Amino acid sequence: MGKSRTKRFKRPQFSPTGNCQVEAAAAANGTGDEEDDGPVAEFLERLQHPSAEVRECACAGLARLVQQRPAIADLARRDAVRRLGPLLLDPSLSVRETAAGALRNLSACGGFEVCDDMVTKDIMTPLVALLKECNAGLDSNEMSPQEKKDQNRNAIENIANEAVNVLWNICECSSRAISIFNKEGCLEIVLKYLSRFSTNVDLAISVAYCLQTVTEDNPDLLKSFSATALSVLESAMLCPVSSMEYILLKTLVAGTIWNLKDIIPSKSQAEIINAILKILSKVLEMDAVEIVIQMKEAETQRLKTAAVAEDIVENANGDNLMEDDEMEEIPHKRKARMKTFISDLLPATDKELRETMALLTAQQTALEIIVNMCCNEDPSDDEWEELSSSDESDAFMENSFSECGGQLLSPLCLSHEIHTALTNFLIPKKVFEKTAFPNSVAVDICSRNPTWKPLIRKMNTIQCRALVGLQSLVSLLDVDHLGGAPALQTLAQHLSQLLFSQPDFAKHADFLEAISSALRALLQTMASKNIPQCMTPDQLMSLCKAGIHSSNVGVRVNVVSILGITGSVLAKEDGTLETLKTIGCFLLEVATKDPSLVVAGEALDALFDVFADGEEAERASIQIKLLSALKEFQPIFKMKIRKEGRGKYSPDQLCVLDNVKMNLRRFVAYQETVEKRLTS
């Protein structure tokens, strides 16, 4: 989905039902690493059984087993993919569904290596064949009698849903799978599924997820999009239904359409961008906290009502006890109606939880799309983190501009259409509001119920995505479009409060990376506009001391950069000597001791900024013996680049490090003149 570089989240997974549920649950007790008589071997052997029910239960057992990591290696060793693949085309529809479910779970839990191995073992051949058969089956069903049509359609759509999820997972991990998707005409098939959004939103959502993946950086596929295909996407995106699941569907389709921007005529670009951001704006303005509260109350009330209704039925049956022979005289159809009536009153679904999760996922997706819109055609994350030297960044921008024929598409440049739409739909304000998430009330509600507890993690993810979005918007938009200097100061105070209100913030790696990135961008913007900054020196050092011990290179780069930005501002003020000395000593230690050359280079770059100018900075550099420390480190840094560079770092990172090395030589020469002047 664009360039957000967000971490891959685990897919909603297949859960066995019916006769196989108990046996599949029992399989979860196995470790998956036993000898040949273990559950993996047993289930794989049953896949060849002549009974469809046995084959179905074997697939269901494997679907549960693959959620245990030791079982994945065992399944790979026993060639499970080649054994499950043919069952996608089994004569039994139930076997097809459970086989696809097992492969869905395997692809979700196994990750990139497993998915790529699945392609190597030719899972795409039966998978594509299954998708085509489901498509043909749904078409032929339209001519069947009503009762049979409904029964077959539901079964085929369920199979298609599992198959699309397998396709989605594999295509996300394998470029070979995407090539097969293109060549086999899968686009037309999944669009046909998507067109059924009004009757099967679950299938449509799965297709929308898949389309977001396969349309990213896939020019060959873009050529296949006809006016009819675009019309299907437009119909889904503009669907008037407002339930949470349809909101998620429309958000996902909006992300797909954004991926297709290159094939949309220029005269329609503004209209499409406005349509996309209108949807994202509406998604983000929804009060997720209120939805959590309302939905949990609705679930509680539904369960109470169901329990009361069940008691009434039981009491009624107790008051009208009949002899066995009388009961036997009740017609079969009447018994069936009574059974259906009672089951209808019981809590058969978790619809409130599903609706709430759909909204939270829609908000997360909306934030990711906004980041993608701001970072269109950017270098990879690593390159942006490592393009930290100002000279090299400028050189990179100049090269990018010339290579693009004068059209620079980067995180530092937005098209007029996107810029206008972002501000017209108040996207900065809405993204800012999501950074305060999660609300303690919603967290408390979810934490008290095991089935709702996973929503807490989803809410935390939304907060992190909002912080990343905020970083992009602060870097891109003019200060006036962000509300002016007072708004930026308020934002800085908000981020500081958000950070320091959590004593254990250093333990939450994703949060720390997101908020340090947002702070870095905000402080840089404020410094460039001479807007007074709000973080105290103690707060600043607290953040940096916690962040520098993070295993995440991005966090360490951010905190070092924040020190450089703040230090360069303080260097121009009076009475900042002690703070500058603290900053200088900290940056020196990072530069000389951090195991990553990228972080060390960033620390050196920050030192250049802090001690480049100002009387207080000059005095501080003498007192911390900056010159002698850098002279001693200079040959070591040069040797590390020569020894470690080629094997551990990309060409772009090496280019930046070479630039830092050159600037270090210049800075040492500058410091020599400073020291001579101050000590003479």
N, C-alpha and C positions, 0 to 999 in steps of 0.2 A: 504494500500500500504506500506508494510514493517513497519518500526518503526519510521517514520519521525515525528509522532505525530502532524502533521499539522492540523490546524483547518479546520473543514468541511466547504466547500464553497457551496453556493446555486447552485443547478443544473439549467442548461438552462431549462426554463419551457415551458409548453404547452400553445400555444396561439390559441384561437378559431378563425376559419375562416368561410367564406361562410355566409349562411343565419343567423347563430347564432351570428355573431360577434357583431352586434349592440346591441342585447339583452344582451349578455354577458358583454359588456362594460357598459351598464346601471346598471348591477348588482354591478359593482365596486363602485357605489355611495352609496350602502347600507352599514350599519355598521355591520351587522351580529348579532346584539344583540337585535333586536326588538322582539316583541311578536310573536305569531304563524302566524300572517299575514305578517311577514317580508320576505325578499328575500330567506333566507335559507329554511324556511318551504315551501315556494312556489315552489322553484326549486326541493326540495326533493319530493314533492307531484307529480310534473310533470314527475318524473322518471318512474312512473307507467302508463303514458298515452299510449293509444293504437297507437298513431301516432309516427312513428320513428323520424320524424322531431322535434316533441315536446320534445321527450326524448333526442335527440341530443342537442337541445338548452338548456335544463335543465342542462345537463352535462357541457356544455360550460359555463353556468352561474356560476355553482359551481367551475369550474376551475379558474374563475376570483375571486370569492369571497374568496377562501381559501388563497389568497395572503394578506388578511387583518386578522391580528391576532385575533380580537374578534370573527370572523366567525369560526375560528378553534375550539374554545371551544363549540360554538353552534352546529357545525357539529358533534362533539363527543357526545354531550348530546342527539342529535336526531338520533344517530346510523347510520350516513351517510355511513360509510364503508360497512355495511351489505346491504345497499340499492344500493350502486354503484357496489358492487362486481358482482352480477348476470349480470349486463349490459356488463361486459367484454365478455360475451358469447351471447350477443344480436344478433338476426338474421340480423340486419343492421350493415354493416361494419362501417358506419359513427358513429353510436352510440358506437360501441366498441372503436373506436379511441378516441372519446371525453370522454368516461368514463375512459379510461386508462389515458388520459391527466389530468382529474380532480384528479385522485388518484396520479398521478405523482406530481402535484403541492402540494397536501395535504402532501405527504411524504417529499417533499423538504422543505416546509414552516413549517411543524409541528415539525420537529426535532425528537430526539430519542424517546421521550415518545409516540408521535403519531404513529411513525413507529412500535414500539413494540406493541401498542394497535391494530394496523392493523393486525399484526400476530395473536394476541389473538382472533380477530374477524374473523379469518380464511380467510383473503384475499388471502393467498397463494394458496388455492385450485383452485379458478377460474383463478387466475393469471397464475399458471402453466398450467392449461388446455388451456388457451388462447395461451400461448407460443407454446404448442404442436400443436394446431390447425393451428397457423400461419406457423409453420414449415412444416406441412403436406400440407397446402395450397400452399406454395411456390413450393413444390415438384410437386404437381399435375398440377400447372400452366404451368410447362415446356411443357406439352403435349397439351395445349390449342392453339386455333388460335392466330396469332400474336397480333392483335389489342386487343382482350379480355385478352390475356396473360399480355400485358403491363399494361392495366388498373387495372386488379386484383392484379398483382404483386406490383404495386405502393401502392395500398390501403393496402394490407397485410403487406408490409414492413413498412408503416407508423404506422400501429397498433403495429407491432413487436417492432418498435423503442420506442414507448411510454411505452409498457409493459416492455421492458428491463430496461428503466429508473426507473420505479416503483420498479422492482426487485433489481436494484442496490441500490437505496435509502434505501430500507427496509433491505437488507442484510448488509449494512454498520452499521445499528443501532441495529440489532437483531441477536443474535447467534442462536436463534430458526429458523429464516428464513434461515440461512446458512445451518443448519441441514436438513431442508426441501429441499433446493437446492441440497444438496448431495444425499439425499435419492430418490428424484424424477428424477434423471438423467438430471438435467437442463444443465449440462456442455455440453453434446452432442448437445443439442438444440442451445445454444448460440454460440457454435463453428460453427455450420452450418450457422448461421447468419453471423458470422465473415468471413466465407469463401466467402461471397458475397462482400468483400471489394472493388473489382474492379468496381462494378456497383452501390454500395450504401455505400459510405464512412461514411455517418451520422450514419447509423445503426451499422456499424463496430466500429465506435468510441464509441458509447454507450455500445456495448458489451465489448470493451477493458477496459473501465472504470469499468464495472461490474466485469470483470475477475480479475482486480487488487485487488478489494475488497475481493472477495470470495476465492482467492488463498492465502491470508495472514493468516498465522498461522492456516492452515486447512489441517493437514496431511491426513485426510480421503479423501479429494478431490484429493490430489496429487496422491493417489493410482489409481485414475480413469483416469489419463492422459496416453493415449496410444501413440505409435509412430505416429499414424495418427493425433492425437490431437496436438502433438508437431509440426508436419509438417505444420498444418494450421497456428499456431502461427509464425513459421519461415517464411512462405510465406508472411504473412502480414508484419512482421518486415523488410523483405528484399525487399519489394515492390519497384520497380524502380521509381514510380511516385513521383515527387518532389513538388507538390502543398502544401500549408501550412496545409491543412486539412489532407493530407496523412502524412506529417511530424508529426503532432500530433498523428495520429493513430500509426505510427511506434514507437514513444516515449512511448505511453501507453502500447503497446505490449511488448516493451523492459522491462518495469517495471513488467509486468506479468511474463515474463520469468525469471527475477531475483527472483521473489517469488518462482519459481519452481526449484531453484538451487539444492535443496536437492535430487531431483530425477534425476538430470543430472549426467551421469557417470563421475567419477573423471578425466578420460582421456580427456573429452570434456570441462571441467570447464574453462580452460584458453581460449579456442576458443570462448565459449559463452560469457565470461566476456569481451573479446576484441570486440566481435560483439555488445554487449550492449553499451559499452563505446564509440565505434566508432560512433554510432547513437547519443548518448548524446553529444559528442564532436561537431558533425556537427550542431546539434540544437543550441548549445550555441554560436558557432562562427558566427551565422547569426546576422547581425546588425539590431536589432529590431527597432531602431530609424529610420534608412533609410527605412525600410519596412513601418513604420507608415506614413512617409512622402510620399513615392511612392504610397501607397494605397489610401491615402486621395486625392492626386492629380488625381489618376485614377478615383476615385469616382466623383470628381468634373467635370472632363472632360466627363465622361459618362453621368452625369445628364445634362450637357450643350448640348451634342450631341442629347440626347433624346428630350430636349426642342426645339431645332432647328428643328428636324425631325417632331415633333408634329405641329409646326407652319407651316411647309411646307405642311403637309397634310391638315391642316385647311384652308390654303390659296388656295390650289388646289380645295378643296371642295367648297370654296366661289366663285371661278372663274367659276365653272361649276355647278351652281345651277340648279336643275331640279325641275320640277313641281312634286307635290305629286304623280300624276298618273304615271309619268315616273319612279319615284323611286320605285313604287310598281312593275314595270315590271322587275326590276333587279332580276335575279335568286337568290334564297335563299343562295346557296352555294357561290356565288360571294360576297354577303353581309358578310357572315361568314369569308371569306378570308380577306376582307377589315378590319373587326374588329380585326382579329388576327394580321394582319400586324401592325395596329396602336398600339395595346397593346404590341407587341414585342418591339416597339421603346421606350416605357415608362420604367421608372426605377422600374422594378418589384421586384428587390432583393436588399439586402445590402451585396452583395458578397464580396466587398472589406473589409468591417468591419468584416465579418465572417472570412475571410482569416487572417486578422491581429490578431483577437482574438485567432484563432487557433494557430498561431505562439507563441504568448505570453503564452498561456496555455501550449504549448509544452515545452517552456523554463522553466516555473515554475515546470512542472512535471519532467523535466530532473534534475533540481537542487534537487528536493525532492528524486529522485531515488539515486542520488549521496550521499545524507545524509544517506539514508537507507543502502547503501553499506558500508558506514563508520561506521555505528552503528548497525551492524548485531548482533542479539541476545543480545542486551543490556537490562539492567533494564529499567524500565519506566523513563520518564523524571523526575518525582518527585524524584525518587531514586537517579538519577545522580546529581540533584541539591542539594540533601540533603547529599550525600556522600562527605561532604566537609572537614571533619577532615582527615588529612593525615594518621593517624594511622588506622582509621576505613576503609579508602579507601584501604590501603594495606591489611588489614585483609580480606576485601571483595574480593580483587583480588586473595588472596591465596586460599580462599574457592572456588571461581569460578574455579580456575585452577584445584583444586583437584576433584571437582564435574564433570568437563568435561574430566576427564581422561587425563589431561595434555594438552588438546587443549583449549586454552583460546580464546573465541570469544567475544570480547568486543570492545568498542570505543578506547581502547588503543592498539589494536592489529589488523593488517590487514593481510590477506593472501598474499602470494608472488604474486599470479596472479593479485589480485586487485591492490596491490601497484604498480606493474609494469605497468599495464594498465592505471592507473590514471596518472602516470608520462609520459608515452609514448604518450598519447593523450593530454598532456598539460592541464589537467583538472584544476589544481590549478590556472593557469593563466587565464583561461576562466571564472572560478567562480569569481576570483578577479575582472575581468572586469565588471561583472554583478552587483557588489556591488555599482558601480557608477550610476547605473540606478535609477530613470528615468531621462532622458535628458530633459532639459528645453524646447528645440524645440518641442519635441514630446508632452510634457505636454501642451504646448501652443496650438498646433494644435488640440488636443483632447478637451481641455477646451472650445474651440470656437464652438463646435458642440455637442448638447445634446446627440445624439446617440453614439458619440465616447467618451463621458466623462467617462463612466465606465472603459475605458481602462487605465485611470490614476491610478485607484485603483489596477488594475492588474499589472501595472508596479511597483507600490510600493511593491506589494506582491513579485514580482520577486527579488527586491532588498533585502527584508527581508530573502527570501529563500537563496539567495547568501551569505548573512552574516552568516546564520546558517551553510551553506556548508563550508564557509571559516573557521568557528570555528572548524568544524570536521577535515578539512584537516590540519590546523595548529597544532592540537593536535596529529594527527596521523603520519604525514610525517616527515622525517628527515629534519633538517634545510637546508642541501645541496639540497634536492629535492624541497625546497621552494625558492631556489635562493640564499641562504646564508644570512649572517647577514645584508648586505646592503639592500637586498630585504625585510627583515622583518622590518627594520627601515623605509623604504619607505612605507610599508604597514601600519605601526603605524601612520605615518604622514597622510596618506590617510584617515584612519579611524577617526583620530582627526579632520581633515578638514571636512570630511563628517558630523561629529557630530556637530561641532561648527559653521558650515556654516548655520545651521538651528536654529535660536534663540528660536523657540518654540518646540525643539525636545522632551521635556518632555511630550508634549501633545499627541505624537504619540506612543502609548503603544507597538505595535508590533515592530515598528522600534527600539525603545529604548531597548526592550528585546533582539532583534537580534544583535544590534551593541554592546551592553554591553557584550553579550556572546562572540562575536568575539574578543573584546578587552581583555576580561578576559583570553581567551585561548592564544592570542598573547603575552600578557604581561607575562604570566606564562612561555611560551616557551622562551621568551627573557631573563627572569630572570634566568632560569635554565641554559642558555648558556652564562650568563654574557654579554649579548648584551645591550649596553646603551639604555635606554628608552627615548622616545621623548615627552611624555606629560609633560607639566609644572605643578607645584603644583596647580596653580590657575585653570588650565583646569581640573585637576583631581578632585578638590573639587567642581567645578561647576557641573561636571557630577554626582558626588556622592550626592550632595545636591538635585539635581533634581530627581535623581533616587530613593532616599530613601523615597520620598513621593509618589511613584507609588503604585497603588493598587495591582500591579502584584508582587507576592512573588519572582518570578524568577529574575525580575529586581533588587529588593532589595538585593537578595543574590549575584547577579553579582557585583553590585557596592561595596558592603562590601568586597567581595573577591578581587576586583581590588585594593582597599585601602590596604588590607593585603599584596598583592604581591608587590605593589610599596613601601609600608612602610618598608617591610623587606629588600628591596634593599637599601633604603635611610639610614637605621639603620647602615649600614656598611660604610657609607661615612661621611666625616667631614662637619661641617657647616650646618647640617640638623636639628638642635635641634627644631627650631620653627615649622618647617613643621611636624616633628614627634609629637610634642605636639598637633598640630591641628588634625592630624590623630587620635591620641589616644583619644582625647576628643570626636571626632565624633563617633568613634567606641564604646566608653563607653556609649554614649547616645543611640545608636542603640541597644546595648546589653541589656540595662536596660529598654528601653521604647517601643521597637517594639512589636506589638501584636502577632507576629508569633514567636514561639519558634525556628523554623527553621532558621529564619533570625537572631534571638538573638544568636543562637549557632554558626552561621557563623561569626558573629561579634566577639564573644569570640575567636573563632579559629583564626581570623585575628589578634586580639590583641596578642595572643600567638606568632604568627609569627613575628610581628613587634617588640615586646619587648623581644624577646628571647635572643638577643645577640647584642653587640656593645656598645661602650661608650656613644654615643649620645642617644641611646635608653634608656640606664640606667638613664642618667641624666633627660631625658624627663619623664620617668615613675615616678621619684621622684617628679618633679615639678607639674605634673597633679594629684598627689596623687592616682596613679593607684592602689596601694596595698589596701588602705583603701576602695576605691570604690568597688573593687572586693570582699573583705572580707564581706562588707555589702550586696552585691548582691548574694553571694554564696548560702545562705540558701533560698533566694527567688527563685532563678533559680531551685534549687532542689525541692522546694515545687510546682512550676509550672509544672515541668515534672511529678510529682506524681499526681497532680490534673487534668491537662489538657491532659496529654500524651495519655492515653489509648483511650479516646474518639475522639481525633482530629487528631492523627498522626498514620502512618502505623508502623508496626513492624520494618522495616528498618530505618525509621526516628527516632524511639525511640532508636534503637541501636546506631545511630550516636549521639543522644543527651546524652545518657548515657556515651558515650566515651568523649564528650565535658565536661560533669560534672566531670569525673575522671581527665581529663587534667587540668581543672580549679583548682582542689585541688592541683595538682602538681605545677601548675604555681604560685599559691599563696605562696606555700612554697619556690619556687625559688625567688620570689620577696622579700620575707622576708629576705633572705640572701643578696640580692642586697642592700636593704635598710639599713641593719645593717652595711654592708661594707662601704657604701657611707656616712653614717651619724655618724660613729664612729670616 
